[in-house]
Amino acid sequence: MHFANSRRSTLGIEWELALVDPVTGDLVGRGAEVVAAAANQHIAGEFLTNTVELVTGVCDTVPAATAELRQLRDELMVTLDRLGIGVIGTGTHPWADWQLQTLAPDDRYLRVVDRARQWGRQLSIWGLHIHVGLTSRDHVVPAMHAVLADLPLMLALTASSPFWEGKDTGFASHRSMMFQQLPSAGLPPRLDDWRELDRTVSGMLASGALLDERELRWDVRPAGRFGTLEVRVFDAPSTVTEVGAAAAFVQCVVEETVRALERGRPLRALPEWAVNENKFRAARYGLDTEFIINADGGLEPGRDLMARRIDELLPIANDLGCDSKLVNSLAVAESNGADHQRSLMRTHSRSGMIEAMRAALRQ
């Protein structure tokens, strides 16, 4: 795998949003129309026609990245208001029928459905992808291990997909469970170094498991063409504030790893079985559970672990200029998107629920 040159700890963010009818709240497949009307390369289409994606440029800090996202969101809102379309941030739509959604006419997306059939067709889901720049490919695998150790906190932070076709799934993040059905998605295999990562991806390409490196859809993966580590486990949040909290957490974890490598300090990692179990617990319960924190099966309550990790990362956040964004993680995690949606489902009509979610995106 080629790994491009990148500046250390720089950021890029991709935020998928769902297009809805402003009256009924149902999904609408007008993504191509929206992208054409916006005429901005940072407002793009995605897998389904009911989706648009806001894509930042390369940013030096989380505040700069979130400021760019707010500008893109505001520009998108102007376009949508003109077209009579609404938009929400969520991991899944609360009640939409996935069978009524249409695929964007892109060869790469068509291959997903051709191979995965119904598993691929039903992916009416929205996520958040955060890239962090690395200066060396030798930093990639250690940073992957560190992210995987904190993966349950990252997933719980943005979990916003409790409903599927109008029913409460019992999961905070139904999206993350669905997406890992694809053979190249979900958690990455246990890897020791860049050489093993390169050999693994080369084997996947040679066997036809991947047609190109972009089809590698692990929860955390190298994005070689950008020189970044890309974290993809997040549900799509409903506000820029939530995006900023997630970005700060990821940026600090990656920078923590690079500093440990430079200073010869121990690196953070968990055994594969613990990573698997932690992801399930985060998807199921959010932070309202205990997470595994070492190879011996030691446990720590989710909220205590989040608070401890924020304390540990705060000096790094101060250096990176994202301390307030990182601290926001505590407030965001206290009541995440799944909690909000369940509350809205209890107190609002369907259209009222979507209207409240649309209003949240404008904050």
Protein Blocks (a to p, Z undefined) as FASTA:
>chain_A
ZZddddehiacdddddddddfklopacdfklmmmmmnopakbccdfblkbccddddddfb
fklmmmmmmmmmmmmmmmmmmnopacdddfbdfkbcfklpccdddfklmmmmmmnmmmmm
mmcccddddddddfbfklmmmmmmmmmmmmmmmmmmmgccfbgghiaehiablmlmmmmm
pmkgcjddddfbfklmmmmmmmmmmnomagbfklpccfbdcdfknopacdfkbccdfbfk
lmmmmmmmmmmmmmmmmmmmmnopacddddfklmmmmmmmmmmnomnccddfbfnopacd
fklmmmmmmmmmmmmmmmnopmmmmmmmmmmmmpcfklmmmmmmmmmcfklmmmmmmmmm
mZZ
